[in-house]
Amino acid sequence: MSRRTLLLLRWGVFVLACAFLYVRLSRWEDEWDPQALLIVLREPEALAALAATCALMLLNWGLESRKWRILVTDVEAISRTRAFLAVLAGTPIGLITPNRVGEFVGRVLFLSPEHRIAASFATAVGGIAQFVVTVVMGLIGLMALLFTAEHDRASPAAAAWVGLCAVVAAITVLLYFNPDLLRSAIARVPVVKRWERHAVVLERFSNRMLLRVLLISTARYAVFASQFMLLLIALAGVPWAQAIMAIPAAFLVSSLIPTIMLTELGVRGSVAVAFISPGGAHDQSVFLASTVLWLINLGLPAITGGVILLAARIRSARE
């Protein structure tokens, strides 16, 4: 990739991320009155929840940068600070790609050009680890909701969802702890087959390292689940017992639904309402809490990451 192409990519990502946030927030009035947020923020409890959520956001991305640094250590050594900046730089690219699959692009740009493809495969392992945690916790949440639901809500369809998630969880855990199987699966995909030799990095991961990465992913999951719970209690008045069962299920379904950049926020909010406020008692407040969580965890980091992407010293392949 030439220096000119890299510069155009960086500016393009920044402009698209800003445009996305503008368009997304300008549509907010169709789903929720922004003035209502100002009214809610007059409550000390709401202000405290927002402050705690912002603090936990830094911990959230700190854990993610720690996980990524561990995964790419065998590819290229990188400092803690540069790893944190790289992870933030990936958020604007993730924001404008379906299901945030493009986050790895921004991260690997902070590595040497000859290491970027191998680091991309290593980064994918971190994404799989986070998905494993999401599926397993979501399965537990779905089972809890099913067992505590009223008879008319405990339908065969709900049981079928639990069974499907159990199968997905088993497959993802099997792939995660057997990177050689993952490499074989990648080799069968025509689009990435040409880079198969770089996927050898997957076979360097020991079970101990994979377990360590999985534990960090679990800690990160606990952080953003706690953020959502704080916002639901403070902004929507949702009982904590109800939130603790519904949040994992909502996260799971949101991760399984394909989204493009302009629909992600709406999908997340709608899924949260469906699981957390099935009776309609907290619909708008739950949507508000989901939107605020999205803005803090993704909106603010995306803008910050866009600035980092423009300002950072990134090597092109021709240097």
C-alpha distance (Angstrom), angle and dihedral (degrees) to the residues before:
residue distance angle dihedral
M1 . . .
S2 3.81 . .
R3 3.79 124.0 .
R4 3.82 91.2 -110.4
T5 3.81 93.1 51.1
L6 3.79 90.5 47.4
L7 3.80 91.3 51.0
L8 3.81 91.7 49.8
L9 3.80 89.9 48.9
R10 3.79 92.3 51.7
W11 3.80 94.4 48.3
G12 3.80 91.6 42.9
V13 3.79 92.0 53.7
F14 3.81 91.9 48.2
V15 3.82 94.2 49.2
L16 3.81 93.5 44.8
A17 3.81 92.4 48.4
C18 3.81 91.6 50.8
A19 3.81 91.7 45.7
F20 3.79 90.9 49.3
L21 3.80 92.9 52.1
Y22 3.80 91.4 47.3
V23 3.81 93.8 49.7
R24 3.79 92.5 42.7
L25 3.79 94.5 50.2
S26 3.81 92.8 43.1
R27 3.81 87.1 59.6
W28 3.79 91.6 50.7
E29 3.81 91.7 92.8
D30 3.82 88.9 66.0
E31 3.80 89.9 60.5
W32 3.79 104.6 26.9
D33 3.79 137.2 3.7
P34 3.84 107.3 -113.1
Q35 3.80 88.6 -149.8
A36 3.78 88.0 66.8
L37 3.78 89.3 64.9
L38 3.80 90.5 57.4
I39 3.80 89.5 52.0
V40 3.80 91.7 50.0
L41 3.80 91.5 48.1
R42 3.78 91.1 63.3
E43 3.79 87.7 76.2
P44 3.83 114.1 90.4
E45 3.81 90.4 -141.4
A46 3.81 91.0 57.6
L47 3.81 92.6 48.2
A48 3.80 90.9 50.1
A49 3.83 90.8 49.8
L50 3.81 91.5 50.5
A51 3.81 92.2 48.8
A52 3.80 91.2 49.4
T53 3.81 91.1 46.8
C54 3.81 91.4 52.6
A55 3.81 91.2 49.1
L56 3.80 90.8 49.0
M57 3.81 89.2 49.9
L58 3.79 89.2 65.7
L59 3.81 89.9 49.1
N60 3.80 89.9 47.9
W61 3.81 94.2 55.9
G62 3.80 91.1 38.1
L63 3.79 89.7 59.5
E64 3.80 90.6 46.5
S65 3.80 91.8 52.0
R66 3.80 90.2 48.4
K67 3.80 90.3 52.3
W68 3.79 92.9 48.0
R69 3.80 92.5 47.9
I70 3.81 90.2 54.3
L71 3.81 91.6 50.1
V72 3.81 96.4 50.4
T73 3.81 96.5 41.1
D74 3.82 92.4 100.0
V75 3.80 89.9 49.0
E76 3.80 100.0 45.0
A77 3.79 133.4 -18.4
I78 3.81 112.7 -117.7
S79 3.78 132.1 -179.8
R80 3.81 123.3 -113.5
T81 3.79 92.2 -113.0
R82 3.80 95.0 49.3
A83 3.82 90.8 45.6
F84 3.82 90.2 53.3
L85 3.82 91.5 48.3
A86 3.82 90.5 47.5
V87 3.80 92.3 52.2
L88 3.81 91.4 50.3
A89 3.82 90.3 46.5
G90 3.80 88.4 57.7
T91 3.80 93.9 57.9
P92 3.85 98.1 76.2
I93 3.82 90.6 50.8
G94 3.79 89.4 47.6
L95 3.79 89.0 49.8
I96 3.82 92.9 60.2
T97 3.82 97.6 41.6
P98 3.83 128.2 76.2
N99 3.81 112.5 -85.7
R100 3.83 87.6 -8.7
V101 3.81 91.9 -78.6
G102 3.81 91.6 147.7
E103 3.80 96.6 66.6
F104 3.80 91.7 101.0
V105 3.82 91.2 62.9
G106 3.78 93.6 65.5
R107 3.79 91.5 45.3
V108 3.78 99.3 51.1
L109 3.81 91.7 48.9
F110 3.80 85.5 74.8
L111 3.80 90.0 62.9
S112 3.79 129.9 73.4
P113 3.83 112.6 -76.3
E114 3.82 92.9 -116.7
H115 3.82 91.2 56.4
R116 3.80 100.3 46.1
I117 3.80 99.5 91.3
A118 3.81 94.3 48.3
A119 3.81 89.6 45.6
S120 3.80 89.2 52.8
F121 3.80 90.2 59.9
A122 3.81 90.5 46.7
T123 3.80 90.0 49.7
A124 3.80 90.0 53.4
V125 3.80 89.1 61.9
G126 3.80 88.9 60.1
G127 3.79 90.2 52.4
I128 3.80 90.8 50.1
A129 3.82 90.2 50.0
Q130 3.80 90.8 53.6
F131 3.80 90.5 47.1
V132 3.82 91.0 50.5
V133 3.80 90.0 55.3
T134 3.81 91.9 45.3
V135 3.81 92.6 51.0
V136 3.81 95.7 44.8
M137 3.81 94.1 46.3
G138 3.79 90.6 42.6
L139 3.80 90.0 52.4
I140 3.81 90.1 52.6
G141 3.81 90.2 48.1
L142 3.81 92.9 49.2
M143 3.79 91.3 49.6
A144 3.81 90.8 49.3
L145 3.81 91.0 50.3
L146 3.80 91.3 46.8
F147 3.79 94.9 49.9
T148 3.80 93.7 46.2
A149 3.81 96.3 41.6
E150 3.74 124.7 107.6
H151 3.78 115.4 -98.9
D152 3.81 95.3 -101.2
R153 3.80 91.6 52.6
A154 3.80 95.8 48.2
S155 3.79 91.7 80.7
P156 3.81 128.7 165.8
A157 3.82 87.1 -110.0
A158 3.80 90.2 61.1
A159 3.80 90.4 49.4
A160 3.81 89.0 49.6
W161 3.81 89.5 53.7
V162 3.79 90.0 52.8
G163 3.80 90.7 50.6
L164 3.80 92.2 48.3
C165 3.80 91.8 49.5
A166 3.80 90.2 49.3
V167 3.80 90.0 55.4
V168 3.83 92.0 46.9
A169 3.82 90.1 48.4
A170 3.81 92.0 51.3
I171 3.82 92.7 49.0
T172 3.81 94.4 47.2
V173 3.82 92.7 47.9
L174 3.82 89.9 49.2
L175 3.81 92.3 50.8
Y176 3.77 93.2 43.9
F177 3.80 96.0 54.6
N178 3.82 92.4 40.6
P179 3.83 105.9 54.9
D180 3.81 90.8 170.8
L181 3.82 88.3 64.8
L182 3.78 88.8 48.8
R183 3.80 90.6 51.7
S184 3.82 90.4 50.0
A185 3.79 90.1 51.1
I186 3.80 91.2 49.4
A187 3.81 90.6 50.4
R188 3.80 89.1 61.7
V189 3.81 93.7 57.1
P190 3.83 107.5 93.8
V191 3.82 94.7 -151.6
V192 3.82 95.1 58.4
K193 3.80 100.0 26.7
R194 3.81 91.5 98.2
W195 3.81 89.3 64.5
E196 3.79 95.3 47.6
R197 3.81 93.1 117.6
H198 3.80 89.6 63.0
A199 3.80 90.2 55.8
V200 3.80 89.3 72.9
V201 3.81 85.1 92.9
L202 3.81 87.1 75.5
E203 3.78 91.1 66.7
R204 3.80 92.4 56.6
F205 3.79 93.3 69.5
S206 3.79 113.5 102.4
N207 3.78 121.5 -149.7
R208 3.80 88.0 -111.6
M209 3.80 91.4 57.5
L210 3.80 92.1 44.6
L211 3.79 90.3 51.1
R212 3.79 90.0 49.5
V213 3.81 91.2 51.7
L214 3.80 90.2 47.3
L215 3.81 91.1 52.8
I216 3.80 90.8 51.5
S217 3.81 88.9 49.3
T218 3.80 89.0 51.6
A219 3.81 91.0 50.7
R220 3.80 89.8 49.9
Y221 3.80 90.5 49.6
A222 3.81 89.6 51.9
V223 3.81 89.6 51.8
F224 3.79 97.9 54.2
A225 3.80 92.4 38.9
S226 3.81 87.5 54.6
Q227 3.81 89.8 49.2
F228 3.79 91.4 53.9
M229 3.79 92.1 46.0
L230 3.80 91.9 52.0
L231 3.81 91.3 50.9
L232 3.81 93.6 45.4
I233 3.79 92.2 51.6
A234 3.82 95.0 43.8
L235 3.82 101.3 37.5
A236 3.81 102.8 28.2
G237 3.80 105.0 24.6
V238 3.80 91.5 -127.5
P239 3.85 112.4 165.8
W240 3.79 110.9 -110.3
A241 3.83 92.7 -127.5
Q242 3.80 90.4 57.1
A243 3.81 92.5 45.0
I244 3.79 95.4 49.2
M245 3.83 91.2 58.7
A246 3.80 98.7 38.6
I247 3.82 100.3 44.5
P248 3.85 96.1 67.3
A249 3.82 90.8 47.8
A250 3.81 91.5 48.9
F251 3.82 92.0 48.7
L252 3.79 90.6 49.6
V253 3.79 96.4 50.7
S254 3.81 91.6 44.0
S255 3.80 90.5 54.2
L256 3.82 92.2 49.9
I257 3.82 96.2 50.7
P258 3.84 112.5 87.4
T259 3.81 109.2 -125.1
I260 3.76 137.2 -178.5
M261 3.76 122.7 -148.2
L262 3.82 98.3 -90.9
T263 3.80 95.1 47.4
E264 3.82 102.9 43.0
L265 3.79 96.6 88.3
G266 3.80 93.0 46.6
V267 3.80 92.0 47.9
R268 3.79 92.8 49.5
G269 3.79 92.2 48.5
S270 3.80 94.0 46.6
V271 3.80 93.3 48.4
A272 3.81 90.7 48.1
V273 3.81 90.7 51.9
A274 3.81 91.7 48.1
F275 3.81 93.9 54.1
I276 3.79 103.2 30.4
S277 3.80 100.1 37.1
P278 3.83 105.6 27.5
G279 3.79 92.1 152.0
G280 3.78 93.7 52.0
A281 3.82 95.4 -116.2
H282 3.83 95.6 124.1
D283 3.82 103.7 20.3
Q284 3.81 101.3 132.1
S285 3.79 94.6 35.5
V286 3.81 92.3 51.0
F287 3.81 90.1 49.3
L288 3.80 88.6 50.2
A289 3.82 92.1 51.2
S290 3.81 90.6 48.5
T291 3.81 91.5 49.6
V292 3.80 93.7 48.4
L293 3.81 90.1 49.4
W294 3.80 90.2 51.4
L295 3.81 92.5 48.9
I296 3.81 93.4 49.7
N297 3.81 98.0 41.8
L298 3.82 99.2 37.4
G299 3.80 112.2 7.7
L300 3.80 98.5 55.6
P301 3.84 94.5 39.4
A302 3.82 90.0 48.6
I303 3.80 92.9 56.1
T304 3.80 91.1 44.1
G305 3.80 90.8 46.0
G306 3.80 91.0 50.3
V307 3.80 90.9 56.0
I308 3.82 90.3 46.7
L309 3.80 90.4 50.2
L310 3.81 90.3 54.2
A311 3.79 96.5 44.2
A312 3.81 101.8 39.7
R313 3.78 123.5 100.1
I314 3.81 103.5 -113.6
R315 3.78 122.4 177.7
S316 3.79 121.1 -133.6
A317 3.78 122.7 -142.9
R318 3.81 91.3 -107.9
E319 3.79 97.4 56.0
